[in-house]
């Protein structure tokens, strides 16, 4: 599902938007027995506190779907800033730094990591980094056409007709 409160209501009423999105997600789970996911969402970069509240709420609602059917929430182009190509729904300010909105994605388990867990994670990261160093850089793939290269890059904006 896609969720953009500014497109949902002229008042940018994210709370009403999220409540109705939750009802829609629950309906899809009940009707089709499917899992659901917010695959894109965003809010104006110049309302970072409201955006954080919006994200925190939609993440909680998605996590609360019955039988763990809510898989997750993705922010669409959070790193967009400076009104990149007219897009103002990123979560970075005009200097290219993340706003407080991105804090909604911190500590999603609701439990702080213990020092022992952090040491273990650091150890795993160190092992993974040494594997990357030993294996060397990933080879650059070659593509036959520009369209194929764009498809593999994930930059779908180049497929949009002006």
N, C-alpha and C positions, 0 to 999 in steps of 0.2 A: 504494500500500500504506500501511497505518497501522502504526505501531510505538510501543507504549507498554510498556516493560519491566515496569512495576509490574503491568500487566494480564496480562502474559505468564507471569510466574512469581511466586509469593509471596515469593521471596527478592530480587525486583527485580534479577535477574541479567541486566544489559544485555548482557554479553559473549556469553553463550549465546544470548540473544535475537537479537543482531545476526548471529551466525554462521548461525542458522537462517533469518533473513530473507534473508541473502545466498544461501543455498541455494535458497530459494523464488524470489528474483529471477532467478537463473541458470536455474532450471527454466522459468520463464515465457518468458525470452528464447529458450531452446533449443526449447521446445515450440511456442510461438506466433510466434516471430520478432518479438516486440513489444519496444518500449522500456518501461522501468519507471521509476517515480518513487516516492519516499516523499512522499506528499501530506500526511501529518500525523504528527507525533511529539511526544513531550513526556515530561518527567520531573519529579519533585517539585522545586519551587523551592528547598526547603531542603537540597538535595543538589547544589549548583552544580558542584562539582569532578567528581563522578561524572557529572553530566549533560553537562559539557563532554567528558569522555572518551567517553561514549556517542555524542554527536553527532559528534565527531571521527572515531570509528571507523565509524559508519554512513555518513558523508559519504565517507570513503575507500573503503569497500566499494562504495558506489553508483557512485563515479567509476571504480572498477576493473572494472566489468561489461564483458564482452567486447564488442568493436566499438563502444565508446562508447554502449552501449544504456541506461546509467544516466543519467537526465536531471537528477536533482537531489533535494534534500531540503528540505522545508518544515517549520518548527516551527509547530505549531498554537497560536495565542493566546500567543505568548511574552510579550506585554506584560501579561498577566493577573497581578495581584498582590493581596495582602490577602485571599486565598481568595475572590476574586470569584465570587459565586453558587455557592460550594462548590467551585470549580475550583482545584486546587492544583498543576497541572502547567505553570504558566507559568514563564518564565525571568527574572522580575523579583522583587526582594525586597519585603518588606512596606512599604518606603518608596517604592516605585515606580521604583527604579533597576535597570538590567539587572545580572544576576549574571555571574560569569565564564563561565557556560555559553554565553553568546552569543559568546564569543571563538572558538568552534569555527567560526564563519562568517567570521572574518577571514582575509584572505590565502589564499584557497582555491586559488590557482594554484600556491602553494608558492614563488613568486618575488616578491621585493619590487619595487615599482614604482620605476623610476629617476626622478631629479629631472626629466629632460626629459619623461617620460611624465606625471608629476604636473602639470607646467606645461601640457602639452597638454590634460589632463583639466580643469584649472581654466579654461583658455581656452574649452573647449567648454561647460562649465557656465555661464560668463559669457554666452556667446552665447545659450544656451538660456534663461537668466534674462531677458535683454533681450527675447527673443521673447515670453515670458510677460507681461512688463511691457507690451509694445506691444499684445498681443492682449487684455489685460484678464482679469478673472476669468471662469472657466468658468460659463456659465449654469446655474442650478439647474433640473434637470428637474422636470416635474410629472407625477404619476402619478394614475391614476383611482381606484385602491383602495389601502388600506393594505398589503394583501398584495403588490401590485405594487411598492410602494415598498420594502418589506422585502426582496423578492427582489433588487432592484437594489442595495440597500445591502450585501448580503452577510452580513447578520446573521441567519443561519439559526437561531439559538437561539430566535427568536420563533416558529418553526414546530414546535418540540418540544412535545409535549403533556405536561402535568404530571399 
